[in-house]
Amino acid sequence: MKRIVSALLLSILLAASQAAPSQPEARIVGGDDVEPGQLPYQGFLTIGGTATCGVSILSERYALTALTCICSSGSNRPWPPQLFSVTAGTVELYRGGVKIVVEEITLNPNYSSLDTGIALLKLKEPFVFSDKIQPIALSAVEPPLNAEVEISGWGRIKQTEENLYRTLQINEAVVVDTQECATLTDKVEEQVLCLRSPRKNGICRGDFGGPAVYEGKLVGMSAYVLGDCGSMLPDVFVSIASNYDWIQAQIAM
């Protein structure tokens, strides 16, 4: 029986590794290297040992990422949680930090499209907080227009780059008007947060699921890019304020 289960998990893993999200290649472009302990809430998600997305640490047992990071392209059915792990406490991809297997995946059912869905990851074991691993508080309100927001991730730094960048990167982006954001994305205004960066700056694949932070609180989750990475178009984030009550209720269970 164990051999059958192992074979089934292996087949799912192989399918998952081949089912890349449909978004364009991504990167934190024009960013700076993050120092150890500078962003203790930032982690990354791995499937079968391969890093795929960013995560935000919310508590000892919970992390937040994007729906598209844990489902096949075009699907809202998560792969088995035991295929995933969350690593935190390091700025170097695949080196150092604490890695914990995911126990349960819960999706917020209230999303306007798959690319703006969020996934709450419950971990099998709790993180032990330190100077390098800390939770981030959620913001119940949107950041103001033109506010400067911190974005971070291990995503690709070149359009043609195959692999994620090895050192965590940080950059800044500016909040775009909500109506303009809704028009550009054709999404429900309250569910998305658009951030604009200078040309050749911004998020990309590998950064999705990661944090956008304003005044020490999580205000957005990296979702996708409009056009090419590093273009003059805004990058799209899921609004944390619009998901605040649901996230808090799930963590409190």
N, C-alpha and C positions, 0 to 999 in steps of 0.2 A: 504493500500500500504506500509506504514511504517513497519507493522508487517512482510510483505513478504520480504522486503529488509533486515530487521533485522535477519529473519530466514535464508536467503541466506548467509549473512555475517557470521552467527554463524556456518553454515555447512562448509563454506570455512575455517574458523578458526580451527575447529576441524580436518579437513583434513590436514591443514598445520601443526598442532602440532604433527600429527602422521607421517608426511612425513619427517623424519629426513634425513639429507644429508648422502650420502653413505661413506664419509670419515671415517677413524678410529677415536676413541676417542682422545681428544686433551687436552693440558694443556700448560701453561707457567711453565715449570719445572725448579726447581733450582733458581727461581727468588727471588726478594726482594719486600717487600711491598712498594708501591708508596706513597709519602707524598702528602697531599692536595695541589693542585696547581702545582705540579711537572710536570705533563703531561696534561696541560689544553686543548690540542687538542684531547685527547682520550675520546670517548664516547662509549655507548653500544646500541645495537638495541634490541627492544622488540617486540614481536608479541603476542597480547592478554595479555600483562602484563608479559610475560615470556622472560627473556633475552636469546638471542640466539647467537649473534655475536658482534664483535667489529666494531667501526666506527672511522673515522677521520673527525674532523670538518674542513671544508675548507673555510667557510664564514658564515655570519649570517644566511643564508638560505639554505646552502648546506652541505651535509655530504657524505662521500664515504664509501662503503662497498663492499662485494663480491656478485656476481650474485647468488651463491649457497645459500646465506643467505635469499634471498627474493623470491626464486622459489622452487617448488617441486623438489625432487631429479630426475635428468635426464631431466628437463624441462628448457626452457629459457623464459617461460611466468611468469612474476611476479604475486604474489597475489595482491589483491587490496591494494593500498598504505595506505588507512585509517586503515588497520589492524596493521600498524607498527608505532612505536614511537622511537625517538632518545633521549637518556638521556646523559647529559654532566654536568661537574662541580662537580663531586664527584668521590672519589676513592672506595666508598663502594657500592656494588651492592644492588639495591632496597632501598637505604637510602640516602636522600639528593639529590642535583643536580636539574637540570631543565629538564623537559620532554616535548617534542614537537612532535605532530603527523606529520607523513609524508603526504605530499600533492601529490607528483608526483614522479614516479620512471622512470629513463632513463637508458637504458643499452647501453654500447658501443658495436656496432655491430662487431667491429674488434677484435675478440678473436679466439684463436686456438682451444679451447675446453671450455666446460661449467665451468670447475673448475678454469679457468684463466680469467673468465669474471668479469667485474666490474660494479657496479651499483651506479649511482649518485642519491642521495635522496634530493628532494626539500621539505623543511619544510613549514608547514602552517603558522608559525610565525617565526620571526627572533630570534636568540639567542642574548641576551644582553651580550656583552663581559665584562669580569671582570678578576681578578687575577686567577680565577679557570676555566674560559672558554675563550679560544683563538683559532683562526684558525692556521693551520700550512701551511707553504709555500710548494709548489710542487717543486721537483727537475727535471730540464729538462735534466739532465745528470745522467748516472749510477754512483754509488759509485765505487771507485777503488778496484781492487783485494786485498783481505785480510783486507779491511777496517772493523773496528768494528762498528756494527750497533745496535741501541737500538730496542728491540722488547718488546711489552707489551700487556696485556690482562687479562681478568677474566676467562680464560679457565681452564679446569680441571687440577689439579696438581697431580692426581693419575690416572693410567690407568683404575682402576676399579671404580673411583669416578662417581657418578650419576649426581651431581650438579656442577654448576660453582663455582669457588672460590669467596668468598665474597669481598676480598680486591684486588684491581688492582695490578698486578705484573709486574715487569720490569726485563729484562735480556739483555745479549749481544750475538751477533752472528757475524760470520766472513763471508765476501763475498767470494763465490766460483767462480772459473773460468767459464766464460759464456759458453764455448764450453762443459765443463764437465756438467754444469747444463742442457744444451739442450739435451745432450746425456742421462742423467739420467731420465729426464722428458719426453723425446720424444716430446718436444714442440719447437715452433719457438724461436730461440735464443734470439731475441730482446724482446720477450714478458715476459720472466720469469727472476726472480732473485733468486738464491739459496743462502741460508745462513746456515752455519754449526755451530753447538754448541757442547760443550763437551757432552759426554754420559749423559743421564738423564737430559738434558736441552733442551729447545726449545718450539715450539708452539704445540697446540692441538685444538680439537674441542671446540668451545666457544671463541677461539682467532681469528678464521677466519674472515676476513674483517677488522682486526685491522692494526695498523701502524708499519712500519719499518722506522726508522729515522736515518739519517746520517748528522752530522753537522747542526742540527736544521731544516732540510728539509725532507719531506716525499719522500722516495725513493722506497718503496715497500708496498704492501698490502698483508697481510697474506692470503694464498690460501689453502694449504693442506700439509700433511706430506707424506714422502716416507717411507713405512714400518710402524713400530710402532712409537708412540710418544716417543721422547727421545732416539731414536736409533742413531747410528753413521752416518746415512744418512742425507744429508742436508734437511732443510725444504724449501718449495717452496712458493715464493711470486710473485705477479704480479708486473712487472716493471712499476713504475710511469712514467719514462722517455718515454716509448713507448706509453703511453696514455696521455702524457702531453698536446699536442695540442687539443685533443678532449675534455678533462676536462675543459681547459681554455675557449674553445669556448662555451661549455654548460653553464658555470657559467656566462659568459658575456651576455648571451641572456636576 
